[in-house]
Amino acid sequence: MSYEKDMLERIERGEQVNDRLDIPLLRYLWDASPLSFITSRESYHDFFKRITVLSSFSDNEIRLFTKFLHHRDFQTNEVIFKQGDSGYGFYFIFSGAVNVYANQAGSSGEIGEFVIKLEKCQYFGEMGLLEEFNRRSATAIAAENTILLGIFKPDLDRMLEQYPVLGAKFLRETALIMANRMGQLTREIVALKKRVRELDLKA
């Protein structure tokens, strides 16, 4: 079973999930201060400041946003979600890397063809938050020991209820990600069609 499917079933059963990031205020203020450079690890504050989808968030908005995130360590080759699973979450790569595979052959157990490797500060899975009854179009597997920070549909609902301005801002940025990716896909399809026409003319 994939991590995402397991989380979906646990939350639907009403089980308590104790993997929240939820950084204490004083700790976050320290991480955001100029003196935090004396620690060797990257702070969550510094990490989120490097995430383009959150670049317009204030320090306080980022701190509030972390209250709705789940922190999870993945071992190499551990499955995050599988192609065809119900989409449920959106993930940020805090450390490590994730391999994405597509064109999985039915229930044969094959993971499909390698598509792309995603690395630190990249994100994936936004369709799982925005599209109702979403089915994953690819399989995501940890390429190495990896830490992901994820937000799931119920978390987004809670955010919209408790902090509507923050929730709306995050939804807007997430929708922009989808629009940009759709635009990129459209440009790639146009370029491929042009290349096919050129090859046909040469044939």
C-alpha positions as CSV (number, residue, x, y, z in Angstrom):
1,M,0.0,0.0,0.0
2,S,1.2,3.5,-0.8
3,Y,1.7,6.2,1.9
4,E,-1.1,8.4,0.5
5,K,-3.6,5.5,0.4
6,D,-2.7,4.6,4.0
7,M,-3.2,8.2,5.1
8,L,-6.6,8.4,3.3
9,E,-7.9,5.3,5.0
10,R,-6.6,6.4,8.5
11,I,-8.2,9.8,8.2
12,E,-11.5,8.4,6.9
13,R,-11.5,6.1,10.0
14,G,-11.1,9.1,12.2
15,E,-7.7,8.0,13.5
16,Q,-5.4,10.6,15.1
17,V,-2.4,11.3,12.9
18,N,0.5,12.7,14.9
19,D,2.9,13.8,12.2
20,R,2.1,17.5,12.1
21,L,4.9,20.0,11.5
22,D,3.3,22.8,13.6
23,I,6.4,24.8,14.5
24,P,6.2,26.6,17.9
25,L,6.1,30.4,17.6
26,L,9.4,31.0,19.4
27,R,11.2,28.4,17.4
28,Y,9.9,29.8,14.2
29,L,11.0,33.4,15.2
30,W,14.4,32.1,16.0
31,D,14.6,30.3,12.6
32,A,13.6,33.5,10.9
33,S,16.1,35.7,12.7
34,P,19.5,36.7,11.3
35,L,21.2,34.7,14.1
36,S,19.8,31.4,12.9
37,F,22.8,31.0,10.5
38,I,24.8,29.6,13.4
39,T,22.9,26.3,13.2
40,S,24.1,23.8,10.6
41,R,20.7,22.6,9.4
42,E,18.4,24.5,7.1
43,S,15.4,25.9,8.9
44,Y,11.8,25.4,7.8
45,H,11.6,29.2,7.4
46,D,14.5,29.2,4.9
47,F,13.1,26.2,3.1
48,F,9.7,27.7,2.6
49,K,11.1,31.0,1.5
50,R,12.7,29.1,-1.4
51,I,9.4,27.6,-2.5
52,T,8.1,29.6,-5.4
53,V,4.4,28.8,-4.6
54,L,4.9,30.4,-1.2
55,S,7.1,33.3,-2.2
56,S,4.3,35.9,-1.7
57,F,3.6,34.6,1.9
58,S,4.7,36.7,4.9
59,D,6.7,35.1,7.7
60,N,3.5,34.8,9.8
61,E,1.6,33.3,6.9
62,I,4.2,30.7,6.4
63,R,4.3,29.9,10.1
64,L,0.5,29.4,10.1
65,F,0.7,27.4,6.9
66,T,3.1,24.9,8.6
67,K,0.4,24.1,11.2
68,F,-1.5,22.2,8.4
69,L,1.5,20.2,7.1
70,H,2.5,16.6,7.7
71,H,6.1,15.6,8.1
72,R,7.1,12.1,6.8
73,D,10.5,10.4,6.3
74,F,10.5,8.0,3.3
75,Q,13.1,5.2,2.8
76,T,14.7,4.6,-0.7
77,N,12.1,3.0,-3.0
78,E,9.2,3.6,-0.7
79,V,6.0,4.3,-2.6
80,I,4.3,7.7,-2.0
81,F,1.4,7.1,-4.2
82,K,0.5,4.9,-7.2
83,Q,-0.9,5.7,-10.6
84,G,-4.6,5.2,-10.5
85,D,-4.9,5.9,-6.7
86,S,-7.3,8.5,-5.5
87,G,-5.4,11.8,-5.4
88,Y,-5.3,13.2,-1.9
89,G,-2.3,15.4,-1.1
90,F,0.2,18.0,-2.3
91,Y,3.9,17.5,-1.4
92,F,7.0,19.6,-0.9
93,I,10.4,17.9,-1.0
94,F,12.3,19.1,2.1
95,S,15.3,16.8,1.4
96,G,16.1,13.8,-0.9
97,A,14.5,13.2,-4.2
98,V,11.4,11.5,-5.8
99,N,11.2,9.6,-9.0
100,V,8.0,9.8,-11.1
101,Y,6.8,7.0,-13.4
102,A,3.9,6.8,-15.8
103,N,2.2,4.4,-18.2
104,Q,1.8,1.7,-15.6
105,A,0.6,-1.6,-17.1
106,G,-2.6,-2.4,-15.3
107,S,-2.2,-4.5,-12.1
108,S,0.9,-6.3,-13.3
109,G,3.0,-4.6,-10.6
110,E,5.2,-2.8,-13.1
111,I,5.8,0.8,-12.0
112,G,5.8,2.1,-15.6
113,E,8.3,4.3,-17.5
114,F,10.6,6.8,-15.8
115,V,9.4,10.3,-16.4
116,I,11.3,12.8,-14.2
117,K,13.3,13.1,-11.0
118,L,12.1,15.8,-8.6
119,E,14.6,17.2,-6.0
120,K,14.7,19.4,-2.9
121,C,12.4,22.5,-3.0
122,Q,10.3,21.0,-5.8
123,Y,6.7,20.0,-5.3
124,F,4.2,17.7,-6.8
125,G,0.6,16.3,-6.5
126,E,-1.3,19.6,-6.6
127,M,-4.1,18.0,-8.7
128,G,-4.9,15.8,-5.6
129,L,-6.0,19.0,-3.7
130,L,-7.8,20.8,-6.5
131,E,-9.6,18.2,-8.6
132,E,-12.6,16.3,-7.1
133,F,-12.3,12.5,-7.6
134,N,-8.8,12.9,-8.9
135,R,-6.9,9.8,-9.9
136,R,-3.1,9.9,-9.9
137,S,-1.7,10.0,-13.4
138,A,1.7,8.7,-12.3
139,T,3.5,6.8,-9.6
140,A,5.8,8.6,-7.1
141,I,8.6,6.7,-5.4
142,A,11.4,8.0,-3.1
143,A,14.6,7.9,-5.1
144,E,16.6,8.0,-1.9
145,N,16.0,8.7,1.8
146,T,13.6,11.6,1.5
147,I,11.6,14.0,3.8
148,L,8.3,15.2,2.4
149,L,6.0,17.9,3.9
150,G,2.5,17.2,2.7
151,I,-0.9,18.9,2.9
152,F,-4.1,16.8,2.4
153,K,-7.7,17.8,1.4
154,P,-9.0,17.8,5.0
155,D,-6.1,20.1,6.0
156,L,-7.0,22.5,3.3
157,D,-10.6,22.5,4.4
158,R,-9.5,23.3,7.9
159,M,-7.2,26.1,6.7
160,L,-10.0,27.7,4.7
161,E,-12.3,27.5,7.8
162,Q,-9.8,28.8,10.3
163,Y,-7.7,31.2,8.2
164,P,-9.8,31.9,5.1
165,V,-7.5,34.6,3.7
166,L,-4.5,32.3,4.0
167,G,-6.4,29.4,2.5
168,A,-7.6,31.4,-0.5
169,K,-4.1,32.7,-1.1
170,F,-2.7,29.1,-1.1
171,L,-5.5,28.0,-3.4
172,R,-4.7,30.8,-5.8
173,E,-1.0,29.9,-5.9
174,T,-1.8,26.2,-6.4
175,A,-4.1,27.1,-9.3
176,L,-1.3,29.1,-10.8
177,I,0.9,26.0,-10.7
178,M,-1.6,24.0,-12.6
179,A,-2.1,26.8,-15.1
180,N,1.6,27.1,-15.7
181,R,2.0,23.3,-16.1
182,M,-0.9,23.2,-18.5
183,G,0.6,26.0,-20.5
184,Q,3.9,24.2,-20.6
185,L,2.2,21.0,-21.7
186,T,0.4,22.8,-24.5
187,R,3.6,24.3,-25.8
188,E,5.3,20.9,-25.8
189,I,2.4,19.4,-27.7
190,V,2.5,22.2,-30.3
191,A,6.3,21.7,-30.7
192,L,5.8,17.9,-31.1
193,K,3.1,18.4,-33.8
194,K,5.3,20.8,-35.6
195,R,8.2,18.3,-35.5
196,V,5.9,15.5,-36.8
197,R,4.8,17.7,-39.7
198,E,8.4,18.5,-40.6
199,L,9.3,14.7,-40.5
200,D,6.3,13.9,-42.7
201,L,7.5,16.5,-45.3
202,K,10.9,15.0,-45.4
203,A,9.6,11.4,-45.8
